[in-house]
Amino acid sequence: MSELGLSCTGPGAWSGDLSSRETDVVCIGHAIVDRVATVDARTIEVAGVEPGAMTLIGGDEVARIAELVDGWVLMAGGSAANTAVGLASLGAHPAFVGSVGHDILGEEYERDLARVGVRCVLSRGAVELRTGQCLVLVSSDSGRTMATNLGAGVVIDAAAVEQVFVGTAAAVYIEGYLLDSPGTAAALERSIELAKSGGGFVALSLSDHFLVERHAEFLNEIVRDAVDLLFANEEEARRFTGADDLSGALDALERPGLMAAVTLGARGAVLLSRGERAVVRAPPVGKVVDTTGAGDLFAAGVLYGIIRGAPLETSGRLGALAAGEIVSHLGAQPQVSLRSLAGKAGLIEPW
């Protein structure tokens, strides 16, 4: 990734009534079709990928691993797209910017997101590039092993960002995984420019602790100069700040103009903003089936709350509620209305 060529007002500078924007959040990320299935340890071993981690694979490997499993559940996925779906389920008006191939999977991807209320602006890459896929292998302990082929998603046209009118959105949400794809740099930088010039805010997910290590210098730059809201899990927060423990990481993230949301798995989450700390407990879940998308849906709930002007704790509780629903079943799309759940929990209205 190149250095940011931005001239912006820095973090913490959004303005106006964010809840009145035509688009709530423009989510930018890799467009990937998820294939999800429950498997045994032997299948993961035969697949030849790192258990419990995300491994990038080639197209031939996608076909080989796919043949190991029957009964795949297919849906539009990718980290930022999952967040957009969560926002739509809460009743927001999200958009998604990504890139797919010239194939049936790409067409189905767009239809799937549109069906759940997400406006899509998708680039189409070179003819030979196919739509990205992620094979999500869910083990008996609800852990997930991901074999991912990014396909056409490695390049996002900056014109797609212009087309979605990102400057009129309340926020831009960027998945950190994009930093591994240099072909998305121009779109990423343009989205930040438009968000800042339009009075919106910039949210970034750190995505993966290995990614944090690979792009440490750039991440420190972008968080310092442009990010208003940072999402991370505990390990990512420690790697990003260089802290030895959670307490040190939280202290390091308390910076002027920066909000941060750090997830702690079954222990809940901590949100930071302007000297305030909100500790949020994870809601009880009858059975954890699949943790795929938990962080993405947590981000959706937090973003929804902040845009609507909710208190920090309420925003965190919305995130925890969304994450709790998603881990109760296979796949990263809600199976019930998150808005309905939030209403029953007293989190939607009044504020």
N, C-alpha and C positions, 0 to 999 in steps of 0.2 A: 504494500500500500504506500502511495506517495504521501507526502505531508499535506495537510489540509491547506488549500489555497483560499481560505475564507477571510472575509472581513465582516465579523459579526459582533454583536454586543456582549457575547460571553454567556455563561450559564446564568439561570435565574432571572432572565429578562423578559419573560413572556408577559403579555398584557391583554386587557380587555376581558369581556365576558366569554370565556371559552365554551360555555354550554350552548351558546347561540350559533356556533359555526355550522355550516352546511355539512361538513365532514368532521367527525370527531377525531379519528386517528387514521393516518396513512401508515400502514405497516409495510416495511420493505424487507424482502428476504429471498431466500432460495425457494422456488416453487418446486415442490417434491410430492409425488404421489406416495403415500404411506401404504405399505402392505404389512399388516399386523397379524401375528399368530402366536398362540401359546405353544411352546416347545419344551422338550426335555434337554438336559445338559448334553447328552450325546449329539443332538442335532447342532447345537452351538459349536461343539468340538469339530464336527464334520464340516461345518460352514467355514471354519478356519479363520474366524475373526476374534478380536479381543473381547472376552466376556465382560459385560457390564459397561462397555465403551462404544463410541461411534467410530467406525472404520470406513474410510473412503475406498471404494472398489470400482473396478471397471465394468463395462456393460456385459462382458462375457460372464463375469462373476455373479452379476444380478440374476442371469438366467440359470446358472448352476445352483445357486442357493435357493432360488424360488422353487426349483423342482424338488427340494428336500421336504417341502411342507405342503400339506393339503389344507384347504379351508382358509386361505388368506382373506382378511377383511380389508378392502380397499377404500381409501378416502383421500381427499385433498389434504396435504400436510405441509411440513416445513414449519420451523419455529414461529416466524412472524405471521404466517397464514393461520396457524393455530390461535394466536393471540387475536387476530382479526375475527375469527369465528366466535371466540369467547365474547368479544365486545358486541357482536351482533346478537348473541343469545341474551345479553344483558339489556338489549334494547337500544344500543348505540348505532351510529352510522359510520362503519369503518370502510376503508378501501385497502386493497392489497396491490402492491407493485412487485412483479417478478418476471421470470422468463421461462417459457416452455418450448417444446419442440413442435415441429410440423407433423403431429401425429394424433392418433385418437386419444391417447392419454392426456395430451395437452388440452384437447377440446373438452374431455370429461372433467379435467381439473377445474376449468373455468366454470362449467355448469354446476359442479358440486359447490363451489364457493358462492356462486350467485344464488343457488337454492336456499342457502342458510342466511342470506342477507348481506353478503360481502361484495362490494363493487370491485371488479378486477380490471386492472390495466396491465396486460401481459405483453412483453416483447416476445417475438419469435426469432430464435437464433438462426444460425446457419442450418441449411437443410439437413446436413448429416448429423446434427445434434438432436438427440431424442430427449423427451421430458424426463427430468430426474426422478429417481425412485429411492425409497428408503425401506429396506426390509427390517422390520422391528420384531425381534425374537424375544418374546416375553417368557421368562423362566418361572418355575413354580414358586419362587420367593417374591414374585412380582417385579423382579429386576428386569431391565431391558438391555438388549444387545442390538446395536444398530449397524447395518451394512448399507452404506449410502453411496449412490452414484449421482452426482450433481447434474450430469447431462447438460442441457441447455441453460440451466440455472446459473452457470458460472459467469454469464454476461447479462447485465441489465442495461438497457438503453436509457440514457439520461432523459431522452425525449418522453419516455413513459412517465417519468416523474413530473414533467411539465404538463402532460396530458391530464393527470389526475388532480391538477390544481392544488398541489401540496401547500402552497402559500395561504390557502383559505382554510386549512385544517387547524383544529385546536392543537394537534400534536403530530409529530412524526416518530414512529417507533422503528428502530433499526436492530436487526438481529446481528450479534457479533460474528456469527459464522461467515458473514459477507467479507470479513477481512482476509479470509483465505482465498478469495476470488478477486484478483486484480481487475477483472473485467467489470466489476460492479462499482469501482471507485468513483467514477464520474457521477453515477446516479446517486451514490451516497452523499457526496459533497454537495451536489445540486439540491438534494432534499433538505440538507441542513441550512443552506443559504436561503431557500424559499421559506422554510419554517420560521427562521429568525426574522426575515424581512416582513413576514405576515403577522408577527406578534404571537406565534404559537411557541410550543416548547419541544425540545428534542429529548427523546428517551432512548436509551441504549441497553441492550442485554449483553452481558459478558459471555453467555452461551456455554463456555467450556473452559476448564482451568488450563488445559494444554494450549488452547488458543490464547489465553491471557499471557502465557509464557512466550509464545511465538511472537506476539505483537505488543509486548509490554510498553515499548517506547511510544508507539503510535497511540495506544489506548490512553496512556497518561496525557498525551497531547490533546486528544479529542475530548476527554473528560474535562480537562482544565479549560479548554477554549470554547466548547460548544454544548456539552451535555448538561441538561437540567435535571434529569431523573435517571438514575443508574440502577439496573436490576442485576443481582448476582446471587448465587448460592454461597454457603459458608466457605467452601474451598476456593471458589473464584474470588471472593472478597479478600481472603487471606493472601492469595497469590498476587492479586492486583496491588494491594497495599504493602505487601512484604511483611505483614504482621505474623507473629507466632501463634496467635490465638484469636478467637472471635472478638473478645473485648478490645484487643488492639486494632483489629480491622475496623470495628465500628467507630472507634475514636478517630482513626485516620480518615474515615469517610465523612466525618462532620466538617465539611468545608463550606465557606460562604457561597450561597447560590446553588448548592447541590442538594437534591433530595436523593435518598438511597433506600432501596428495599432489598433486604437480605433474607433469603429463605433458609430455613433450618430443617427441612424435611418434616418428620412427624412432630418436631418441637415447635413448629409454627414459623414465625418470621419476626423481624425487627425492621421498622421503618424509621428513617431519620429525616428531619427537616427543620432548619432554623433553630437548632438547639433542643428541639422536641424529639423524644423517642417514644414510639408506640410499639409495645410488645403484643403480638397477636398469636393466640393459640390456634393450632390446627383443629378443625372441627372433627368430631368422632366419625369414623368411617367403618361401616359394618365389616367390610372385607376389602383390602387393597388388592386390586386385580392387576392393574397396569399403571405404572408411574409415567408413561409417555405423555408429554405435554403438560405435566403438572406445573412446571415453572412458567410455561407459556400462558396458561389459563390464570395463574396467579397474577401475572403482569396485566392481563385483560381486566381483572377486577380492580386492581390498583389504579390503572389508567382511567377506567370509568369513574371511579370515585373522585379522583383529582380533578378531572374535567368538569364534573358536576359540582365541585366546590365542597365535597364532603370532608369532614375532619380526617386527620391522618389515620387514626385508629379504624374508623369506618372503612376507609379505602383499603386498609390491610385486611379487614374482615371480609370485604367483598372478594379480595384476591384469594383468601383462604377458603372461602365458600366455593369459588369456581374450581380451585385445585382439588378440593375434596370430592366434588362431583366427578371430575375427570378420572381420578384414580380408581373409581368404583367399577369401571368397565374397560373393555379393550378399546383402544383408539383415543385420539386427542380431540374429538368433537363431542360436545355435550349431548347426552341422550334425553335430557329434559331441559326445559326453559330455565336458564340461570336467572332471568328476571323474576320468574315466579318464585324460585327458591329464595332469592334476595328479598322479595316482598314479604314472604312468610317469616323471614328472619328479622324483619323490621329494618332492613338496610337501604331500601330504595327511597321511600318517601315517609314522612317529610324530612327535609334537612333545613 
